[in-house]
């Protein structure tokens, strides 16, 4: 089932990449809810690597397999002033579950959900105050910076040269904030272990600059890459003796990834259970939640995590330190 899910997920993501929008107004008779229920990914026409959208697309495909509902994608132009009317047309076409991570749409979706109580919205990321959140709007936090901080801590611990390399594509989601968080993670490792780790920033954030930097590095070096699919596809496949790579937003362990033998650690989202729970509630016609469905603290709820596919290959002391560090970050966020 996992392999089948991955094939379908790849199909959906390819459709997302080329900007396919499948929702359009249509008249339909009163449907059987399971056969006609549709979940829609609400996203901008502008693709930004590193957002939760890639994982949410795969989660929707999983929901399609598990529950038999239809899955569509709704693209809204980034500069559109007709978001509400576009959402209404989507609802009329059957999109009774709207899933999104685009922070430009958090308030419009909340207002739309309030006006249409017999549908559900699942939103991942951004911020919304509880007083502005309707009962049929489910909110789950996102924290790419927290994941980057874990990656920095891990990279410093994995380094054999007292040096780590960081590449952040300029168009990657929260690119500058990610670099700052990664640097904080490295410094936190040094502080707790009495070490001194140099951070080498690979600039400019282009595939050419990354390839030039990797060409001179061997397996003793650690490189963390925050880049989109085009960046990873540009890497030469014959660098089997190259540096240890840490990735982000690769769906590592869930899909076929052509560098999986070299990338065993990646900052990933874990949103599947939230989406499946929302679909289950939808089919049971449990639109309103009391108390409000809010999951703050992405690290606490593992919405964002540093996924390690082969933990047995990592020094146990480093894994213990990483787990303790994660708890420190969670505790600090609760103060």
Order of alpha helices (4+ residues) and beta strands (2+ residues): alpha-alpha-beta-alpha-beta-alpha-beta-alpha-beta-beta-alpha-beta-alpha-beta-alpha-beta-alpha-beta-beta-alpha-beta-beta-alpha
